[in-house]
Each structure stands twice: as structure tokens, then as C-alpha cells.
């Protein structure tokens, strides 16, 4: 099950669980749209895998299976951005 992390790993922006503007890779690295758009080849800077839109979990299922509250923040990745 996806963790649904609460923030962008690069800029630390809070990300709503119901936002269509959140991107993840196969390792669940999590990015806001602005950061994801700045990575070369639409690839995760951690593992070079492609980024896809994070699925939205319904409110009913969030009650049963809540999103993660653990923040992952790697500010050094801001330097890795292209542009």
C-alpha cells in the first residue's frame, strides 16, 4: 500500500492527499509538480525511475488506511534540479 507521504522531498511543501499535483516513482519518492517538472527526463533524482501522478485515496479509505505522517526531506536534491 502506498505511504502517501505528506510533503515534497525536495522543497518540503505540504502535499494534500487528494491533490492531483503530486508525483511519485516506484520507490514512492514524492514530489510537488514544480519540483517534478524541473527534473531531467521526468526522472526521479534518487533512482532515475520515471515519475507518475500519485493515485488519490478516497476519504473513506483514508479513514481505514491513513496517509503517512513521516516527512522525507532531502534539501540537497534542490541542487540536482535542471534549469
C-alpha positions as a Markdown table, in Angstrom:
| # | Residue | x | y | z |
|---|---|---|---|---|
| 1 | Unk | 0.0 | 0.0 | 0.0 |
| 2 | Unk | 1.3 | 3.5 | -0.9 |
| 3 | Unk | 2.5 | 5.6 | 2.1 |
| 4 | Unk | 1.0 | 8.8 | 0.7 |
| 5 | Unk | 3.9 | 10.9 | 2.1 |
| 6 | Unk | 2.9 | 14.4 | 3.3 |
| 7 | Unk | 5.5 | 16.6 | 1.6 |
| 8 | Unk | 7.7 | 17.2 | -1.4 |
| 9 | Unk | 11.0 | 15.5 | -0.8 |
| 10 | Unk | 12.9 | 18.4 | -2.5 |
| 11 | Unk | 11.2 | 21.7 | -1.4 |
| 12 | Unk | 9.3 | 20.3 | 1.7 |
| 13 | Unk | 6.0 | 21.8 | 0.5 |
| 14 | Unk | 2.9 | 20.2 | 2.2 |
| 15 | Unk | 1.1 | 17.9 | -0.2 |
| 16 | Unk | -2.6 | 17.2 | 0.2 |
| 17 | Unk | -3.7 | 13.6 | 0.0 |
| 18 | Unk | -6.4 | 14.5 | -2.6 |
| 19 | Unk | -4.1 | 16.6 | -4.8 |
| 20 | Unk | -3.7 | 15.5 | -8.4 |
| 21 | Unk | -0.4 | 17.5 | -8.5 |
| 22 | Unk | 1.7 | 15.0 | -6.6 |
| 23 | Unk | 4.3 | 12.8 | -8.4 |
| 24 | Unk | 5.9 | 9.6 | -7.2 |
| 25 | Unk | 8.4 | 7.0 | -8.5 |
| 26 | Unk | 8.3 | 3.2 | -7.9 |
| 27 | Unk | 10.1 | 3.7 | -4.6 |
| 28 | Unk | 7.4 | 6.3 | -3.5 |
| 29 | Unk | 9.8 | 9.2 | -3.6 |
| 30 | Unk | 7.3 | 12.1 | -3.6 |
| 31 | Unk | 7.4 | 15.4 | -5.4 |
| 32 | Unk | 5.3 | 18.5 | -6.0 |
| 33 | Unk | 4.6 | 19.4 | -9.6 |
| 34 | Unk | 7.1 | 22.3 | -9.7 |
| 35 | Unk | 9.9 | 20.1 | -8.5 |
| 36 | Unk | 9.0 | 17.1 | -10.6 |
| 37 | Unk | 8.8 | 19.4 | -13.7 |
| 38 | Unk | 12.4 | 20.5 | -13.1 |
| 39 | Unk | 14.0 | 17.1 | -13.1 |
| 40 | Unk | 15.7 | 15.9 | -16.2 |
| 41 | Unk | 13.8 | 13.4 | -18.4 |
| 42 | Unk | 10.9 | 13.3 | -15.9 |
| 43 | Unk | 13.1 | 11.0 | -13.8 |
| 44 | Unk | 13.3 | 10.7 | -10.1 |
| 45 | Unk | 16.7 | 12.2 | -9.0 |
| 46 | Unk | 17.1 | 9.4 | -6.4 |
| 47 | Unk | 16.7 | 6.3 | -8.5 |
| 48 | Unk | 16.3 | 7.6 | -12.1 |
| 49 | Unk | 12.9 | 5.9 | -12.5 |
| 50 | Unk | 10.0 | 7.7 | -14.2 |
| 51 | Unk | 7.6 | 9.8 | -12.3 |
| 52 | Unk | 3.8 | 9.3 | -12.4 |
| 53 | Unk | 0.9 | 11.0 | -10.8 |
| 54 | Unk | 0.2 | 9.8 | -7.3 |
| 55 | Unk | -3.2 | 8.0 | -7.0 |
| 56 | Unk | -5.8 | 9.6 | -4.8 |
| 57 | Unk | -7.1 | 7.5 | -1.9 |
| 58 | Unk | -10.8 | 8.1 | -1.1 |
| 59 | Unk | -11.8 | 9.8 | 2.2 |
| 60 | Unk | -13.4 | 6.5 | 3.2 |
| 61 | Unk | -10.2 | 4.5 | 2.7 |
| 62 | Unk | -8.1 | 7.3 | 4.3 |
| 63 | Unk | -10.0 | 6.7 | 7.5 |
| 64 | Unk | -9.2 | 3.0 | 7.4 |
| 65 | Unk | -5.7 | 3.3 | 5.8 |
| 66 | Unk | -4.4 | 6.8 | 6.8 |
| 67 | Unk | -1.6 | 8.6 | 4.9 |
| 68 | Unk | 1.9 | 8.7 | 6.4 |
| 69 | Unk | 2.9 | 11.5 | 8.7 |
| 70 | Unk | 6.6 | 10.8 | 8.2 |
| 71 | Unk | 8.2 | 13.6 | 6.3 |
| 72 | Unk | 11.1 | 12.9 | 3.9 |
| 73 | Unk | 13.2 | 15.9 | 3.0 |
| 74 | Unk | 16.4 | 16.0 | 1.1 |
| 75 | Unk | 17.3 | 19.7 | 0.5 |
| 76 | Unk | 20.4 | 18.7 | -1.4 |
| 77 | Unk | 18.1 | 17.5 | -4.2 |
| 78 | Unk | 17.2 | 21.1 | -4.9 |
| 79 | Unk | 20.7 | 21.5 | -6.4 |
| 80 | Unk | 20.0 | 18.4 | -8.6 |
| 81 | Unk | 17.2 | 20.2 | -10.4 |
| 82 | Unk | 17.7 | 21.1 | -14.1 |
| 83 | Unk | 17.2 | 24.7 | -15.2 |
